[in-house]
Amino acid sequence: MGHKLSYNGIPAGEMKIFLEEKYLQYNNPSFIACDPISIPHSFTELHDREISGFLTAAIAWGRRDLILRSAQHLLDLMDNAPYKFIMSAGNNDMKRLNSFVHRTFNGTDCRYFMAGLKNIYGSSFSMEDVILEGMKTNNTLRDGLTHLRKRFFALSHQARTEKHFADVQSGAAGKRLNMFLRWMVRRDRQGVDFGIWKRMDPSILYIPLDLHSGNTARKLGLLTRKVNDWKAVEELTAVLREFDPADPVKYDFALFGSGIFEGF
């Protein structure tokens, strides 16, 4: 096992068994229906899954039933054809989005998200291409996400919209970004995550750290940092890589599931 022999008095071997059991418990198709990942699961084409996943992840905070309702409403406004809408919507089509609100994400933010995505797809096949482009220099996912954000905000926009796309370079945990990447990159036989980005390896992913997974990780002794920021993401992911170097973020299912469903 890894460099630590125990976590909060639990031997490392037993901790791994616990995490594996919880991962298998929650990483199954029954998990999908009440989770935001159900939204991109309603599509089959790569671009539609990518865009619906990105937009759903962008508004994925608050109660999960309200996230699902808002995400479905947004896709209804896009005629349930996200890629076609983004690439061909005229001004009248875009006006429909003015009324969209989910918490602090409003119509102004929504319309820019469409413009930012159209700008990306105008020169790149996939957001995966943009991330890999940003990783060329130092080969770090953090650099890749920073490059994606820079490309996304290349057009004129209101400063308020930037808060809806985490700036991991400035230390944000990037929970929703890392969750989106888990959906796109992780591939296993359980049928929850998509694994449609084939050129990124699951081993480089970072844990989507939020209130639930962070609290569970701290109770288990897997995370010592008190604040949910990028340093905490790096610390927890490094520990999870000790248990599975090839697929560390599979334990997101274990930490999140134990936190939200079991009140761990």
C-alpha positions in Angstrom: 0.0 0.0 0.0 0.9 3.7 0.1 3.0 5.8 2.4 0.5 5.8 5.3 -0.1 2.7 7.3 -3.5 3.9 8.7 -6.1 6.6 8.4 -7.8 7.7 11.7 -6.6 4.5 13.1 -8.1 2.4 10.3 -5.3 0.3 8.6 -4.7 1.3 5.0 -5.8 -2.2 3.8 -9.1 -1.9 5.6 -9.6 1.6 4.3 -9.1 0.4 0.7 -11.7 -2.4 1.2 -14.2 0.1 2.6 -13.7 2.5 -0.3 -14.0 -0.2 -2.9 -17.2 -1.5 -1.3 -18.8 1.9 -1.3 -17.5 2.6 -4.9 -19.2 -0.6 -6.1 -22.4 0.2 -4.1 -22.9 3.6 -5.7 -21.3 3.2 -9.1 -24.2 1.4 -10.7 -27.1 2.4 -13.0 -29.5 2.9 -10.1 -27.3 5.9 -9.2 -28.1 7.7 -12.5 -31.8 8.7 -12.1 -31.4 11.1 -9.2 -28.0 12.5 -10.2 -27.1 15.3 -12.6 -25.4 12.8 -14.9 -28.9 11.6 -15.9 -29.1 14.7 -18.1 -26.3 13.8 -20.5 -27.4 10.2 -20.3 -30.5 11.2 -22.3 -28.3 11.8 -25.4 -26.2 9.5 -27.5 -24.2 11.8 -29.8 -20.8 12.9 -28.4 -21.3 16.7 -28.8 -24.8 16.5 -27.3 -23.4 14.6 -24.3 -20.5 16.9 -23.9 -22.5 20.1 -24.1 -25.4 18.9 -21.9 -22.9 17.5 -19.4 -20.9 20.8 -19.3 -24.0 22.9 -18.9 -25.5 20.6 -16.3 -22.3 20.6 -14.3 -22.1 24.4 -14.5 -25.3 24.7 -12.6 -24.8 21.7 -10.3 -25.0 23.3 -6.9 -27.9 23.3 -4.5 -30.6 20.6 -4.2 -30.2 17.9 -6.7 -33.9 17.8 -7.7 -33.7 21.5 -8.5 -30.5 21.0 -10.5 -32.2 18.3 -12.6 -35.3 20.5 -13.1 -33.2 23.5 -14.2 -31.0 21.5 -16.4 -33.9 19.9 -18.2 -35.6 23.3 -18.6 -32.5 24.7 -20.2 -32.3 21.8 -22.6 -36.0 22.2 -23.4 -35.2 25.9 -24.3 -32.5 24.4 -26.7 -35.1 22.1 -28.3 -33.3 19.2 -26.7 -30.6 19.4 -29.4 -27.8 21.2 -27.6 -25.0 21.0 -30.3 -27.4 22.0 -33.1 -28.8 24.9 -31.0 -25.3 26.3 -30.1 -24.1 26.2 -33.7 -27.2 27.5 -35.5 -29.4 29.5 -33.0 -30.4 32.9 -34.2 -31.1 36.0 -32.1 -34.8 35.0 -31.6 -33.7 31.5 -30.4 -31.2 33.1 -28.0 -33.8 35.4 -26.6 -35.6 32.3 -25.1 -32.6 32.0 -22.7 -33.1 35.5 -21.2 -35.6 34.1 -18.7 -33.4 31.2 -17.5 -32.4 31.3 -13.8 -30.8 28.8 -11.6 -29.7 30.4 -8.3 -27.2 33.1 -9.3 -26.8 31.7 -12.9 -29.1 33.9 -15.0 -30.0 34.6 -18.6 -27.0 36.8 -19.2 -24.7 34.0 -18.1 -26.7 31.5 -20.1 -26.4 33.4 -23.3 -22.7 33.9 -22.9 -22.2 30.2 -22.1 -23.8 29.5 -25.5 -21.5 32.0 -27.2 -18.4 30.7 -25.5 -19.2 27.1 -26.5 -19.9 28.1 -30.1 -16.6 29.9 -30.2 -14.8 26.7 -29.0 -16.6 24.4 -31.4 -15.9 26.8 -34.3 -12.2 25.9 -34.1 -12.1 22.6 -32.1 -13.9 19.3 -32.5 -14.3 18.9 -28.7 -13.5 20.5 -25.4 -11.1 17.6 -24.9 -8.9 19.0 -27.7 -8.7 22.4 -26.0 -7.7 20.8 -22.7 -5.0 18.7 -24.3 -3.8 21.8 -26.1 -3.3 23.5 -22.8 -1.5 20.5 -21.4 1.2 20.5 -24.0 3.7 22.6 -22.1 3.7 21.1 -18.5 1.3 18.2 -19.1 -0.8 19.1 -16.1 -4.6 18.9 -16.1 -4.7 22.2 -14.1 -3.0 23.9 -17.1 -5.5 22.2 -19.4 -8.5 23.5 -17.5 -7.0 27.0 -17.3 -6.5 27.0 -21.1 -10.1 25.8 -21.6 -11.4 28.7 -19.4 -9.2 31.2 -21.3 -10.6 30.0 -24.6 -14.1 30.0 -23.2 -13.9 33.6 -22.1 -12.2 34.9 -25.2 -15.2 36.9 -26.3 -16.6 40.0 -24.8 -18.5 39.2 -21.6 -19.7 40.5 -18.3 -17.3 39.9 -15.4 -20.2 38.3 -13.3 -20.3 35.3 -15.7 -16.7 34.2 -14.8 -17.8 33.0 -11.4 -19.7 30.2 -13.1 -16.5 28.7 -14.5 -14.1 27.9 -11.8 -10.6 29.4 -12.0 -8.4 26.5 -10.7 -5.3 28.4 -11.5 -6.3 30.9 -8.8 -6.9 28.1 -6.3 -10.6 27.2 -6.8 -11.5 23.6 -6.1 -13.3 23.3 -9.4 -15.8 20.7 -8.2 -18.1 21.0 -11.1 -15.3 21.0 -13.6 -13.7 17.9 -12.1 -17.1 16.2 -12.0 -17.7 17.0 -15.7 -14.2 15.5 -16.5 -15.1 12.4 -14.5 -18.2 12.0 -16.6 -16.3 12.4 -19.9 -13.1 10.6 -19.1 -13.7 7.7 -16.7 -14.5 4.4 -18.4 -15.6 1.2 -16.7 -18.3 -1.4 -17.2 -20.8 0.0 -14.7 -22.5 2.4 -17.1 -22.5 5.6 -15.1 -19.6 7.6 -16.5 -19.3 7.9 -20.3 -15.6 7.6 -21.1 -16.1 9.3 -24.4 -12.9 11.4 -24.2 -10.4 8.7 -25.3 -7.2 10.6 -25.3 -7.2 11.6 -21.6 -6.3 8.9 -19.1 -8.4 8.6 -15.9 -5.2 8.5 -13.9 -4.7 12.2 -14.3 -8.2 13.2 -13.1 -8.8 15.1 -9.8 -11.5 14.4 -7.2 -14.6 16.6 -7.5 -14.4 18.0 -4.0 -17.6 19.4 -2.4 -19.1 19.8 1.0 -20.2 16.1 1.2 -17.1 14.4 -0.2 -14.8 16.8 1.8 -16.6 16.2 5.1 -16.5 12.4 4.5 -12.9 12.5 3.6 -12.0 14.4 6.7 -13.9 12.0 9.0 -12.1 9.1 7.4 -8.7 10.8 7.8 -8.1 11.0 4.1 -8.0 14.8 4.1 -6.4 17.2 6.6 -6.8 20.5 4.9 -9.8 22.4 6.3 -10.7 24.5 3.3 -12.2 23.0 0.1 -9.8 24.6 -2.4 -7.3 23.3 -5.1 -4.7 22.4 -2.5 -7.3 20.2 -0.8 -8.2 18.6 -4.1 -4.5 17.8 -4.7 -4.1 16.4 -1.2 -7.1 14.2 -1.3 -6.5 13.0 -4.9 -2.9 12.1 -4.0 -4.2 9.9 -1.1 -6.8 8.3 -3.4 -4.0 7.5 -6.0 -2.4 5.4 -3.2 -5.4 3.2 -3.4 -5.9 3.1 -7.1 -3.2 5.0 -9.2 -5.0 4.1 -12.5 -8.5 5.4 -11.5 -8.4 7.5 -8.3 -11.6 9.5 -8.9 -13.7 6.3 -8.9 -13.8 6.9 -5.1 -15.9 10.0 -5.7 -18.8 7.6 -5.7 -17.7 6.3 -2.3 -17.1 9.7 -0.6 -20.1 11.4 -2.1 -22.5 8.5 -1.7 -21.5 7.9 1.9 -21.9 11.6 2.6 -25.2 12.4 1.0 -27.1 9.1 1.3 -25.7 7.8 4.6 -25.0 11.2 6.3 -21.5 9.9 7.0 
